[in-house]
Amino acid sequence: MDYLSMQLTRIATTVTKQAGYPVRVVREGRLKSLMARHVYEQDQARKTYRRKAYYEVKFQDPQKHVFARKFKDDEAAAPYRHASEADAQREMTQYHPSAVANVKTTRRHSGPPKLLDLSNLASILAPRGYNAKEVLATYQKMYEAKIVSYPRTDDAKISMGQFKQLLPLVPAIAKVVSVDQQLLTHRQPRPSHVTTGSVDHGANRPGEKVPGSLSMLSKYSKSGPAIYEVVAKNFLAMLGEDYVFDHITAELADYPAFKTAFNVPVALNYKLIYDSSRQIGDADSDEGAVQRAVGPQAAPFIFEGANKKPVAPR
């Protein structure tokens, strides 16, 4: 297979160039061919995607909390997701407003997000107009200037030595990225971020040289300030206290299969430094606006949903 893949590389490169694409070498092999196939299939799925609406009966209380049935997969959900709104309306005639019951509140804690790798960093910066190639090239320049750590690392954590090396730089790093130092109270290494074992290069993090300002990083490229801001805040988040929130669940007294669950923030803590859900545009980033009160009743309504569009391959 290795010898055959050598010929496939030549063939693929020749065909691709003849098609007018500006490539140097189109590498083929057992792993690369499989990866290329998956990328192609995902790209085709996006191109052939057609939105298909469905209509489902759910309940909502005066605080806008939605009560819905939980399904293990699309097959289990199919009988309750109607192709026409009229069919959903017919099902809804079987229900009446119900009191909310079995309300439970559990206090929970959540630690800071893990340190970023280049792929996640590129995903965060893509909506700002910086593609993966731009991010990697700029990060490499900043690494050579010792502004950030080694880029192509497989490590998900940093070593104890690297942690201790960065601690004295924390005030300067926080100042550059406008993080309130009063939030950086967790100075003990977190096992989720720092290992007592060995690492090759350590996870992506700020380097040993702290820039005087974000603006001066523009000399490396237009993405320089954005790269450092995200990497620095992601690192500083591990020095913030856990996010504290109340997890609230409830169900309908007359229809227990319809349930709701939501979080109400108690103390944002590390999220005031770096909120990964906001960085990637997660819908949960608005959870601060969620009402704690639930019920006392919920009424049925028709929810319109659709099949999800396949995500872009990257």
Protein Blocks (a to p, Z undefined) as FASTA:
>chain_A
ZZmmmmmmmmmmmmmmmnopacfbdcddfklmmmmmmmmmmmmmmmmpccdddddddddd
fkopacddddfbfklmmmmmcfbfklmmmmmmmpccdddehiacddddddddddddfklm
mmmmmmnopafklmmmmmmmmmmnomaccfkbcbfbdcfklmmmmmmmmmmmmmmnopaf
klmmblbccfklpcfbdcfkopadddfbdcfbfklmmmnomklmmmmmmmmmmmmmmmpc
cddddddddddfklmmbccdddddfblmlmmmocfklmnopaklmmmmpcfbgcjbdcdd
ddddddddddddZZ
